[in-house]
Amino acid sequence: MYQALYRKWRPKRFEDVVGQEHVTETLKRQVAAGRLSHAYIFVGTRGTGKTTCAKILAKAVNCEHPVNGDPCNECASCRGIDSGAILDIEELDAASNNGVENIRALRDEAVFTPASVRKRVYIIDEVHMLSMSAFNALLKILEEPPEHLIFILATTELRKVPPTILSRCQRFSFKRITTRDIRNRLAYVAEKENIDLTPDAADMLSRLADGSLRDALSLLDQCACGDTVDEGRVLSTIGLAGSAETVRLLDAVAAHNVSAALEIFDVLYSDGKDPSSVLRELSALMRDILLKKAAPKSADKLISGEFSSGELDKYSGALSDGFLIGSIGDIQDSLSDLTQSADKRTAAELCLIKLCLPEESRQTYNAQEPDAAVAAEPVKAAMPKGTPEEEQGLRRADDAPAAEDVLSDLKTEKEKSKPEKVNIQAKLGADQWQEIVKAVGVRIGPASYSFLSDKAHVEGDINGDLLEIRASSDFAASMIDTPEVTGAVRDEASKLLGRAVRIKVTVGAPKRDLQSDKLDELMKFGNVKLI
């Protein structure tokens, strides 16, 4: 049976792990010297090697013939752990086994000595998904573990792990893997798998992976169904616009040419490109230009590398910092709205129209007054020198249809696909927030509800379509910042306010006057008088 590349080429020795030498060298020295901790926690983004290093460490501590801290991968212990035949090495996914009963069962089993190897190792992936009661059950055995026991915890969200757990573990932080390391690994795997991978395609895949080697190998696996994996194959398989089309789109935006921008987008959309991907690539190009202008000496280390230095230099002199910063912000806002939009194409087109508006008209648009002020005459943006309009297939802004005309045509579609943004903060008072909390209580666990309903620790404020849940501490935030709680709050708030809302959990002192709240509660009793 075919095995995915990221599984087939998962490292089996510390020496094979890519881009995490600061972690692997330390672990090898600990194994070689026999100075092992009873508990580790591996922290980092997805696909950086946390679970892989945990499995290698489990083999290394039980290997019969370790080589400088690395497992030999040949003895009975190594082979049994690789095949899953040795049950003393157990991997637990906390995302689906996050209840206290799971941890209690693990704790009851952990006291027994291992049957086949020297050390019993428990690998708990996504440990931040454990419930608070499960963390409490885990805490005792972490505090006083048996001699034969090692815990290896892995998480992508360290702030959700209680400090009492962190203080009992050795922490190792996994960095995002550099594009160079990912590119070299892709070239090595492609050679071994007889995949014809071009250097340009390897560069593009390494950038798209965003620091995750697992994602890079998955993308290579997806694109490898054919003869040659080149840049065109990657673009067509994944649904990207490509640097040349993105440059043409930026030319249209810079010239305030609404018609050309929409025509380019229409061609990309018809070719199967995802609207979100098109906007992300346009945002990446603007980001590279802005970094080139703001930090020219270190730009080569900061930019994505998807666009040539000549193109970036050309635009650096033609586009202002204010235009780039405002445009990137508008694109990021639109990308956030696209996730909830019923018509992604229309939402993306509205974003492009807004980008093509002059700065003063765009500010009016952002204030949601698309009336006569939007009809300001579009100004001509400075076109990059050495780029004739005929070569770009664009027309000057004075030949293009006015932005306000196109905006008027699509206004109705926008109202259908994007909720109207109005300030409704006044609609959510203390009583309404408590009404939401009361309705949520039947849907969430008692521990989370006790924090959510405590006025001294948690309060809710709404501004526009964003409901901010403010917690008094990181611990209180960790108790309510879960899909179960935020999803329930979002549903009940939407019902109460009659509109879709977004949820954001922050940490900060409650703004509400708690003393006043207490007096209000006392006044509810008829026999209480204030003198």
VEXMI-394732 format. One record per residue (C-alpha): x, y, z; chain. Coordinates in steps of 0.1 Angstrom, whole numbers, plus 2048, in hexadecimal, padded with zeros to 3 digits. Each point is the difference from the previous one (the first is absolute). Layout:
N
+------+-------+-----+-----+
! east ! north !  up ! mol !
+------+-------+-----+-----+
!    X !     Y !   Z !   A !
...
+------+-------+-----+-----+
This chain:
531
+------+-------+-----+-----+
! east ! north !  up ! mol !
+------+-------+-----+-----+
!  800 !   800 ! 800 !   A !
!  80C !   823 ! 7F7 !   A !
!  80E !   814 ! 81E !   A !
!  7FF !   826 ! 801 !   A !
!  822 !   810 ! 7FB !   A !
!  7FF !   812 ! 822 !   A !
!  7FB !   7DE ! 811 !   A !
!  818 !   7ED ! 7EB !   A !
!  81C !   819 ! 805 !   A !
!  7FA !   808 ! 825 !   A !
!  823 !   801 ! 810 !   A !
!  80A !   7E2 ! 816 !   A !
!  81F !   80F ! 810 !   A !
!  807 !   822 ! 80F !   A !
!  81A !   805 ! 7E5 !   A !
!  7E5 !   7FF ! 7E5 !   A !
!  7EA !   81B ! 810 !   A !
!  801 !   820 ! 7EB !   A !
!  805 !   823 ! 80E !   A !
!  7FE !   7F8 ! 825 !   A !
!  824 !   7FA ! 809 !   A !
!  7FD !   814 ! 821 !   A !
!  7E7 !   7E6 ! 80C !   A !
!  80E !   7E0 ! 7F2 !   A !
!  824 !   806 ! 80C !   A !
!  7F4 !   806 ! 823 !   A !
!  7EA !   7E1 ! 800 !   A !
!  81D !   7EB ! 7F2 !   A !
!  817 !   80C ! 81C !   A !
!  7E7 !   7F8 ! 81B !   A !
!  7FA !   7DD ! 7F2 !   A !
!  826 !   7F9 ! 7FD !   A !
!  807 !   80D ! 823 !   A !
!  7E1 !   7EF ! 810 !   A !
!  7F4 !   822 ! 80D !   A !
!  7DC !   7FC ! 7F6 !   A !
!  7E2 !   814 ! 80D !   A !
!  7E0 !   7F0 ! 80A !   A !
!  7EB !   819 ! 7EC !   A !
!  806 !   814 ! 7E0 !   A !
!  7EA !   819 ! 7EE !   A !
!  806 !   807 ! 7DB !   A !
!  7F2 !   821 ! 7F4 !   A !
!  7FE !   80D ! 7DC !   A !
!  7EA !   805 ! 7E1 !   A !
!  7F3 !   7E3 ! 7EC !   A !
!  817 !   7EA ! 7EC !   A !
!  820 !   80A ! 811 !   A !
!  809 !   7DE ! 80F !   A !
!  7F1 !   7FF ! 823 !   A !
!  7F0 !   7DE ! 7FE !   A !
!  81C !   7F2 ! 7EB !   A !
!  81A !   80A ! 81A !   A !
!  7EA !   7F1 ! 81B !   A !
!  7FF !   7DF ! 7EF !   A !
!  826 !   800 ! 7F9 !   A !
!  806 !   809 ! 825 !   A !
!  7E9 !   7E3 ! 80B !   A !
!  816 !   7E8 ! 7EA !   A !
!  821 !   80F ! 80C !   A !
!  7F9 !   7FB ! 825 !   A !
!  7F7 !   7DC ! 7FA !   A !
!  819 !   7F7 ! 7E5 !   A !
!  817 !   7E3 ! 807 !   A !
!  81D !   80E ! 7EC !   A !
!  7FD !   826 ! 7FF !   A !
!  819 !   813 ! 7EA !   A !
!  80A !   822 ! 80F !   A !
!  7DD !   805 ! 80D !   A !
!  7EE !   7F4 ! 7E0 !   A !
!  7EC !   7E0 ! 7FF !   A !
!  810 !   7E4 ! 7EB !   A !
!  7DF !   7F8 ! 7EF !   A !
!  80C !   7DB ! 7FD !   A !
!  7FB !   7F1 ! 823 !   A !
!  7E0 !   7EF ! 80A !   A !
!  7F4 !   81E ! 815 !   A !
!  805 !   819 ! 7E3 !   A !
!  7EE !   7E9 ! 7E7 !   A !
!  7E4 !   7F9 ! 818 !   A !
!  7FA !   825 ! 808 !   A !
!  801 !   809 ! 7DA !   A !
!  7E6 !   7E5 ! 7F8 !   A !
!  7EA !   808 ! 81E !   A !
!  804 !   7DD ! 80F !   A !
!  80E !   80D ! 821 !   A !
!  7E3 !   80C ! 815 !   A !
!  815 !   811 ! 81A !   A !
!  804 !   81D ! 7E8 !   A !
!  7DE !   811 ! 7FD !   A !
!  7F6 !   81E ! 7EC !   A !
!  7E0 !   812 ! 80C !   A !
!  7EE !   81B ! 7EB !   A !
!  7F3 !   819 ! 819 !   A !
!  7E9 !   80F ! 7E6 !   A !
!  7EA !   7E1 ! 801 !   A !
!  809 !   7F2 ! 822 !   A !
!  7FE !   81F ! 815 !   A !
!  7EA !   7F4 ! 81D !   A !
!  80A !   7FA ! 823 !   A !
!  7F7 !   7DB ! 7FD !   A !
!  81B !   7FC ! 7E4 !   A !
!  81B !   80E ! 816 !   A !
!  7F5 !   7EC ! 81F !   A !
!  802 !   7E0 ! 7EB !   A !
!  823 !   80A ! 7F4 !   A !
!  80A !   808 ! 824 !   A !
!  7F4 !   7DF ! 80D !   A !
!  813 !   7EE ! 7E5 !   A !
!  820 !   814 ! 803 !   A !
!  809 !   7F2 ! 823 !   A !
!  807 !   7DD ! 7F1 !   A !
!  824 !   7F9 ! 7F4 !   A !
!  804 !   7FD ! 7DA !   A !
!  7FE !   7DC ! 7F3 !   A !
!  818 !   803 ! 7E2 !   A !
!  816 !   81E ! 804 !   A !
!  812 !   814 ! 81B !   A !
!  7EB !   81F ! 800 !   A !
!  7DA !   804 ! 7FC !   A !
!  7FB !   81F ! 7EA !   A !
!  7DF !   813 ! 7FC !   A !
!  7FE !   819 ! 7E3 !   A !
!  7E3 !   818 ! 804 !   A !
!  7FA !   814 ! 7E0 !   A !
!  7ED !   821 ! 800 !   A !
!  801 !   800 ! 826 !   A !
!  7F0 !   822 ! 802 !   A !
!  7DF !   7F0 ! 7F6 !   A !
!  7FE !   7EE ! 822 !   A !
!  7E4 !   80C ! 817 !   A !
!  809 !   810 ! 821 !   A !
!  7F6 !   7E1 ! 813 !   A !
!  816 !   7EB ! 7EA !   A !
!  81D !   817 ! 806 !   A !
!  7FA !   7FD ! 825 !   A !
!  800 !   7DA ! 7FD !   A !
!  821 !   801 ! 7EC !   A !
!  810 !   818 ! 819 !   A !
!  805 !   7E7 ! 81C !   A !
!  812 !   7E6 ! 7EC !   A !
!  815 !   81B ! 7F0 !   A !
!  80A !   80C ! 822 !   A !
!  80A !   7DD ! 80E !   A !
!  805 !   7E9 ! 7E2 !   A !
!  80C !   7DC ! 803 !   A !
!  825 !   7F9 ! 7F7 !   A !
!  7F7 !   7EF ! 7E0 !   A !
!  7E9 !   81B ! 7F2 !   A !
!  806 !   81D ! 7E7 !   A !
!  7E6 !   818 ! 7F4 !   A !
!  804 !   813 ! 7DF !   A !
!  7E6 !   81B ! 7FA !   A !
!  7FC !   813 ! 7DF !   A !
!  7EC !   81F ! 7FA !   A !
!  7FB !   81C ! 7E7 !   A !
!  7F0 !   818 ! 819 !   A !
!  816 !   803 ! 81F !   A !
!  7EB !   81B ! 811 !   A !
!  7E3 !   7E7 ! 805 !   A !
!  816 !   7E8 ! 815 !   A !
!  7FE !   808 ! 825 !   A !
!  820 !   80D ! 811 !   A !
!  7FE !   7E4 ! 819 !   A !
!  806 !   7E7 ! 7E3 !   A !
!  81B !   815 ! 7EF !   A !
!  814 !   804 ! 820 !   A !
!  804 !   7DA ! 802 !   A !
!  80D !   7FB ! 7DC !   A !
!  81F !   808 ! 7EC !   A !
!  7F5 !   817 ! 7E4 !   A !
!  80E !   7FE ! 7DC !   A !
!  7F4 !   81A ! 7E7 !   A !
!  7FF !   7F5 ! 7DB !   A !
!  807 !   81B ! 7E7 !   A !
!  7EF !   804 ! 7DE !   A !
!  816 !   7EE ! 7E6 !   A !
!  812 !   817 ! 7E8 !   A !
!  7F7 !   7FF ! 7DB !   A !
!  823 !   7F6 ! 7F8 !   A !
!  7FF !   7E1 ! 816 !   A !
!  7DD !   7F7 ! 7F3 !   A !
!  80D !   804 ! 7DC !   A !
!  81E !   7EA ! 806 !   A !
!  7EA !   7E5 ! 810 !   A !
!  7E7 !   801 ! 7E4 !   A !
!  81C !   7FC ! 7E6 !   A !
!  80E !   7E2 ! 814 !   A !
!  7DE !   7EF ! 802 !   A !
!  7F8 !   807 ! 7DC !   A !
!  821 !   7F0 ! 7F5 !   A !
!  7F9 !   7E1 ! 815 !   A !
!  7DC !   7FD ! 7F3 !   A !
!  80A !   806 ! 7DC !   A !
!  7EC !   820 ! 7FE !   A !
!  80B !   81A ! 7E6 !   A !
!  7FF !   81F ! 816 !   A !
!  80C !   820 ! 7F1 !   A !
!  813 !   81A ! 816 !   A !
!  7E5 !   81A ! 7FB !   A !
!  7E5 !   7E8 ! 80B !   A !
!  814 !   7F6 ! 81F !   A !
!  804 !   825 ! 809 !   A !
!  7DB !   806 ! 7FC !   A !
!  7F6 !   7E2 ! 814 !   A !
!  818 !   809 ! 81C !   A !
!  7F1 !   823 ! 802 !   A !
!  7DC !   7F3 ! 800 !   A !
!  808 !   7E8 ! 81C !   A !
!  804 !   81E ! 818 !   A !
!  81B !   7EF ! 816 !   A !
!  7EF !   7DE ! 801 !   A !
!  813 !   7E3 ! 7F0 !   A !
!  7E2 !   7E9 ! 802 !   A !
!  7EB !   819 ! 7EC !   A !
!  81C !   802 ! 7E6 !   A !
!  802 !   7DB ! 7FC !   A !
!  7DA !   7FE ! 7FD !   A !
!  800 !   81A ! 7E5 !   A !
!  81B !   7EE ! 7ED !   A !
!  7EC !   7E0 ! 803 !   A !
!  7E2 !   812 ! 7F2 !   A !
!  813 !   80F ! 7E2 !   A !
!  814 !   7E0 ! 7F8 !   A !
!  7E5 !   7EF ! 7EC !   A !
!  810 !   806 ! 7DE !   A !
!  820 !   802 ! 7ED !   A !
!  811 !   820 ! 80C !   A !
!  7F8 !   815 ! 81F !   A !
!  808 !   823 ! 7F4 !   A !
!  7F3 !   822 ! 80B !   A !
!  7E2 !   7FE ! 7E8 !   A !
!  7F6 !   7DE ! 80E !   A !
!  801 !   80E ! 823 !   A !
!  7EB !   81E ! 7F7 !   A !
!  7E6 !   7EC ! 7EE !   A !
!  7FE !   7E4 ! 81A !   A !
!  7FD !   816 ! 81F !   A !
!  7EC !   81C ! 7EF !   A !
!  818 !   81E ! 803 !   A !
!  801 !   81E ! 7E9 !   A !
!  826 !   801 ! 7FB !   A !
!  817 !   81D ! 804 !   A !
!  7FB !   80E ! 7DC !   A !
!  7DB !   803 ! 804 !   A !
!  803 !   80E ! 823 !   A !
!  817 !   81B ! 7F2 !   A !
!  7E7 !   808 ! 7E4 !   A !
!  7E5 !   803 ! 81B !   A !
!  815 !   818 ! 814 !   A !
!  806 !   815 ! 7E1 !   A !
!  7DB !   804 ! 7FC !   A !
!  7FB !   809 ! 825 !   A !
!  81C !   819 ! 7FF !   A !
!  7F1 !   811 ! 7E1 !   A !
!  7DD !   801 ! 810 !   A !
!  7F4 !   7EC ! 7E2 !   A !
!  7E1 !   7EE ! 80E !   A !
!  7F8 !   7F1 ! 7DE !   A !
!  822 !   7F0 ! 7FB !   A !
!  801 !   7F3 ! 824 !   A !
!  7DE !   7EF ! 7FD !   A !
!  809 !   7F1 ! 7DE !   A !
!  820 !   7F1 ! 80D !   A !
!  7EE !   7F2 ! 81E !   A !
!  7E5 !   7F2 ! 7EA !   A !
!  81A !   7ED ! 7EB !   A !
!  810 !   7F2 ! 81F !   A !
!  7DE !   7F6 ! 80F !   A !
!  7F6 !   7EF ! 7E0 !   A !
!  820 !   7ED ! 800 !   A !
!  7F7 !   7F2 ! 822 !   A !
!  815 !   816 ! 816 !   A !
!  7F2 !   804 ! 823 !   A !
!  7F6 !   825 ! 808 !   A !
!  811 !   7FE ! 822 !   A !
!  821 !   7F4 ! 7F1 !   A !
!  7FF !   81C ! 7E6 !   A !
!  7FC !   81A ! 81C !   A !
!  81B !   7F0 ! 815 !   A !
!  819 !   800 ! 7E4 !   A !
!  7F8 !   825 ! 7F9 !   A !
!  805 !   807 ! 825 !   A !
!  821 !   7ED ! 800 !   A !
!  80D !   815 ! 7E2 !   A !
!  7F7 !   820 ! 812 !   A !
!  810 !   7F4 ! 820 !   A !
!  820 !   7F8 ! 7EE !   A !
!  800 !   823 ! 7F0 !   A !
!  7FA !   810 ! 821 !   A !
!  81C !   7ED ! 811 !   A !
!  817 !   809 ! 7E3 !   A !
!  7F9 !   825 ! 807 !   A !
!  800 !   7FE ! 826 !   A !
!  81E !   7EA ! 805 !   A !
!  815 !   7FE ! 7E0 !   A !
!  81F !   7F2 ! 811 !   A !
!  7EE !   7E2 ! 810 !   A !
!  7E4 !   7FC ! 7E6 !   A !
!  810 !   7E2 ! 7F0 !   A !
!  7FB !   7EC ! 820 !   A !
!  7DD !   80D ! 806 !   A !
!  7EF !   7FF ! 7DE !   A !
!  7EE !   7E1 ! 7F3 !   A !
!  817 !   7FB ! 7E3 !   A !
!  7E3 !   7FA ! 7E8 !   A !
!  806 !   820 ! 7EC !   A !
!  821 !   80C ! 7F0 !   A !
!  814 !   81C ! 810 !   A !
!  7FC !   814 ! 7DF !   A !
!  7DA !   800 ! 804 !   A !
!  802 !   80A ! 824 !   A !
!  818 !   81C ! 7F9 !   A !
!  7EA !   80C ! 7E4 !   A !
!  7E2 !   803 ! 816 !   A !
!  813 !   80E ! 81E !   A !
!  804 !   821 ! 7EF !   A !
!  7DD !   802 ! 7F2 !   A !
!  7EA !   7F6 ! 81D !   A !
!  7FE !   813 ! 821 !   A !
!  803 !   7F1 ! 823 !   A !
!  7DD !   80C ! 808 !   A !
!  7F1 !   7F0 ! 7E1 !   A !
!  811 !   7DF ! 808 !   A !
!  7F7 !   7FF ! 825 !   A !
!  7DC !   80A ! 7F9 !   A !
!  7FC !   7E7 ! 7E4 !   A !
!  80F !   7E3 ! 814 !   A !
!  7E8 !   808 ! 81D !   A !
!  7E2 !   801 ! 7E9 !   A !
!  80A !   7DE ! 7F1 !   A !
!  804 !   7F1 ! 822 !   A !
!  7DE !   80C ! 80B !   A !
!  7F1 !   7F2 ! 7E0 !   A !
!  811 !   7DE ! 805 !   A !
!  7F1 !   7FF ! 823 !   A !
!  7DD !   807 ! 7F2 !   A !
!  804 !   7E6 ! 7E4 !   A !
!  7FE !   7E4 ! 818 !   A !
!  7DC !   809 ! 808 !   A !
!  7F6 !   80E ! 7DF !   A !
!  7E5 !   7EE ! 7EC !   A !
!  80F !   80C ! 7DF !   A !
!  826 !   801 ! 801 !   A !
!  803 !   80C ! 7DD !   A !
!  7EB !   820 ! 806 !   A !
!  813 !   806 ! 821 !   A !
!  821 !   7FE ! 7EE !   A !
!  7F4 !   817 ! 7E4 !   A !
!  7F5 !   81A ! 81A !   A !
!  822 !   7FE ! 810 !   A !
!  811 !   807 ! 7DE !   A !
!  7E8 !   81D ! 7F9 !   A !
!  808 !   80F ! 821 !   A !
!  826 !   7FC ! 7FA !   A !
!  7FC !   813 ! 7DF !   A !
!  7EF !   81E ! 810 !   A !
!  815 !   81F ! 808 !   A !
!  80A !   803 ! 824 !   A !
!  7E6 !   81A ! 809 !   A !
!  7E4 !   7EC ! 7F0 !   A !
!  80B !   7E0 ! 811 !   A !
!  7FE !   811 ! 822 !   A !
!  7DC !   80A ! 7F7 !   A !
!  7F9 !   7DC ! 7F6 !   A !
!  80E !   7F3 ! 821 !   A !
!  7E9 !   818 ! 812 !   A !
!  7E3 !   7EF ! 7ED !   A !
!  7F5 !   820 ! 7EE !   A !
!  802 !   7F5 ! 7DB !   A !
!  7EE !   81F ! 7F4 !   A !
!  80B !   820 ! 7EE !   A !
!  821 !   800 ! 813 !   A !
!  809 !   7DF ! 7EF !   A !
!  7FC !   811 ! 7DE !   A !
!  821 !   813 ! 804 !   A !
!  813 !   800 ! 7E0 !   A !
!  819 !   7E3 ! 800 !   A !
!  824 !   80D ! 7FF !   A !
!  81B !   7F1 ! 7EB !   A !
!  819 !   7EA ! 813 !   A !
!  825 !   801 ! 7F6 !   A !
!  805 !   7E3 ! 7E9 !   A !
!  822 !   7EE ! 804 !   A !
!  819 !   80C ! 7E8 !   A !
!  80A !   7E8 ! 7E5 !   A !
!  7DD !   7EF ! 800 !   A !
!  7EC !   80D ! 7E2 !   A !
!  7DB !   7FE ! 805 !   A !
!  7FD !   7EC ! 7DF !   A !
!  816 !   7E4 ! 80E !   A !
!  7EB !   7FD ! 81F !   A !
!  7DF !   800 ! 7EC !   A !
!  7F3 !   81C ! 816 !   A !
!  7EF !   821 ! 7F9 !   A !
!  806 !   821 ! 812 !   A !
!  7E8 !   80A ! 81B !   A !
!  7F0 !   81B ! 7EB !   A !
!  7F5 !   7E5 ! 7E7 !   A !
!  7F3 !   7E8 ! 81B !   A !
!  7DC !   801 ! 80C !   A !
!  7FC !   815 ! 820 !   A !
!  804 !   7EC ! 820 !   A !
!  7E0 !   80D ! 80E !   A !
!  7EC !   7F2 ! 7E3 !   A !
!  80E !   7DD ! 805 !   A !
!  7FB !   803 ! 825 !   A !
!  7DC !   809 ! 7FC !   A !
!  7FA !   7E2 ! 7EA !   A !
!  80E !   7E8 ! 81A !   A !
!  7F2 !   812 ! 81F !   A !
!  7E2 !   7E9 ! 802 !   A !
!  816 !   7E1 ! 7FD !   A !
!  816 !   80D ! 81B !   A !
!  7E3 !   805 ! 818 !   A !
!  7F6 !   7DC ! 7FA !   A !
!  823 !   7F1 ! 805 !   A !
!  80D !   816 ! 81C !   A !
!  7EF !   80A ! 820 !   A !
!  7FB !   825 ! 805 !   A !
!  818 !   80F ! 819 !   A !
!  7EF !   817 ! 818 !   A !
!  808 !   809 ! 824 !   A !
!  7E8 !   7EB ! 815 !   A !
!  814 !   803 ! 821 !   A !
!  7E3 !   810 ! 811 !   A !
!  7EA !   7E2 ! 7F9 !   A !
!  815 !   7EA ! 817 !   A !
!  7FE !   80A ! 825 !   A !
!  807 !   7ED ! 81F !   A !
!  7DD !   7F0 ! 800 !   A !
!  804 !   7F4 ! 7DC !   A !
!  822 !   7F2 ! 807 !   A !
!  7F3 !   7EC ! 81D !   A !
!  7E3 !   7F4 ! 7EB !   A !
!  819 !   7F3 ! 7E7 !   A !
!  814 !   7EF ! 81B !   A !
!  7E1 !   7F0 ! 80F !   A !
!  7F6 !   7F2 ! 7DF !   A !
!  823 !   7F2 ! 7FA !   A !
!  801 !   7EF ! 822 !   A !
!  7ED !   7E1 ! 7F4 !   A !
!  818 !   7FB ! 7E3 !   A !
!  823 !   802 ! 811 !   A !
!  811 !   7EF ! 81C !   A !
!  7FC !   80C ! 824 !   A !
!  824 !   80A ! 804 !   A !
!  7FF !   817 ! 7E1 !   A !
!  7DE !   80D ! 80B !   A !
!  80C !   80A ! 822 !   A !
!  81A !   817 ! 7F1 !   A !
!  7E9 !   80D ! 7E4 !   A !
!  7E5 !   80A ! 819 !   A !
!  817 !   810 ! 819 !   A !
!  7FE !   826 ! 7FC !   A !
!  820 !   805 ! 813 !   A !
!  814 !   7EC ! 7E5 !   A !
!  7ED !   802 ! 7DF !   A !
!  7EB !   819 ! 7EE !   A !
!  7F4 !   805 ! 7DD !   A !
!  800 !   820 ! 7EA !   A !
!  7F5 !   802 ! 7DC !   A !
!  80C !   819 ! 7E5 !   A !
!  7F3 !   7FC ! 7DD !   A !
!  7FE !   7DA ! 7F9 !   A !
!  81C !   7F8 ! 819 !   A !
!  7F6 !   7F3 ! 822 !   A !
!  81E !   803 ! 817 !   A !
!  801 !   7E9 ! 81E !   A !
!  818 !   810 ! 819 !   A !
!  810 !   7E9 ! 81A !   A !
!  813 !   80D ! 81F !   A !
!  81D !   7E7 ! 7FC !   A !
!  811 !   7E8 ! 7E8 !   A !
!  7F2 !   7E3 ! 813 !   A !
!  7DC !   80D ! 7FE !   A !
!  805 !   806 ! 7DB !   A !
!  80C !   7DC ! 7FB !   A !
!  7E0 !   7F3 ! 811 !   A !
!  7E9 !   812 ! 7E7 !   A !
!  815 !   802 ! 7E1 !   A !
!  7F5 !   7DE ! 7F3 !   A !
!  7EB !   7F7 ! 7E1 !   A !
!  7E4 !   7F3 ! 817 !   A !
!  7FD !   821 ! 814 !   A !
!  806 !   819 ! 7E4 !   A !
!  7E9 !   7EE ! 7E8 !   A !
!  7E4 !   7FF ! 81A !   A !
!  804 !   825 ! 808 !   A !
!  800 !   80A ! 7DB !   A !
!  7E0 !   7ED ! 7FA !   A !
!  7ED !   80F ! 81E !   A !
!  80D !   823 ! 7F9 !   A !
!  7F6 !   7FE ! 7DC !   A !
!  7DD !   7F5 ! 80B !   A !
!  7FD !   81D ! 819 !   A !
!  80D !   81B ! 7E9 !   A !
!  7F0 !   7F3 ! 7E0 !   A !
!  821 !   801 ! 7EC !   A !
!  820 !   7EB ! 7FB !   A !
!  81C !   808 ! 818 !   A !
!  824 !   7F6 ! 804 !   A !
!  811 !   7F7 ! 821 !   A !
!  821 !   80B ! 80D !   A !
!  80E !   7F7 ! 823 !   A !
!  818 !   819 ! 80F !   A !
!  812 !   804 ! 822 !   A !
!  7FA !   821 ! 813 !   A !
!  7F0 !   80E ! 81F !   A !
!  7DA !   801 ! 7FE !   A !
!  7F2 !   823 ! 7F8 !   A !
!  7DF !   7FC ! 812 !   A !
!  7FB !   80F ! 822 !   A !
!  7FE !   7E1 ! 815 !   A !
!  7F6 !   814 ! 820 !   A !
!  7E3 !   80F ! 7ED !   A !
!  7F6 !   7DD ! 7F4 !   A !
!  7FF !   7F4 ! 824 !   A !
!  7EB !   81D ! 80C !   A !
!  7E8 !   7FA ! 7E3 !   A !
!  7FC !   7DC ! 80B !   A !
!  7FA !   80A ! 824 !   A !
!  7E5 !   819 ! 7F6 !   A !
!  7EC !   7E3 ! 7F1 !   A !
!  7F6 !   7F7 ! 823 !   A !
!  7E3 !   815 ! 80C !   A !
!  80D !   802 ! 824 !   A !
!  821 !   810 ! 7F8 !   A !
!  803 !   826 ! 803 !   A !
!  81F !   816 ! 7F9 !   A !
!  806 !   81C ! 819 !   A !
+------+-------+-----+-----+
